Amino acid sequence: MALMITDACINCDVCEPECPNQAISPGEDYYVIDAARCTECVGHYETPQCGEVCPVDRIPLNPDHPETREQLHAKYEGLLAAGLARGKTR
């Protein structure tokens, strides 16, 4: 599944630079995650980095975008091929 940022986001700006797929951006009221680019950091890290740095722990799985680990990895490969993700870190 892609992740999502809830309306409890405090706009602290720490999650956006952590995303290796550039899936996080400022929204109208709080940060948002582009589900088409979110791989839960599969291909980059063992855990989603945005969730690791979020001080209010408001980045759950997005139930509207169910994906298997294999699907997330395929999405990562597609983003990498298109130049939309940072190179593999691990």
Stockholm file with secondary structure:
# STOCKHOLM 1.0

chainA/1-90         MALMITDACINCDVCEPECPNQAISPGEDYYVIDAARCTECVGHYETPQCGEVCPVDRIPLNPDHPETREQLHAKYEGLLAAGLARGKTR
#=GR chainA/1-90 SS CCBCCCTTCCCCSCSGGGCTTCCEEECSSSEEECTTTCCTTTTTCSSCHHHHHCTTCCCCBCTTSCCCHHHHHHHHHHHHHTTCSCCCCC
#=GC SS_cons        CCBCCCTTCCCCSCSGGGCTTCCEEECSSSEEECTTTCCTTTTTCSSCHHHHHCTTCCCCBCTTSCCCHHHHHHHHHHHHHTTCSCCCCC
//
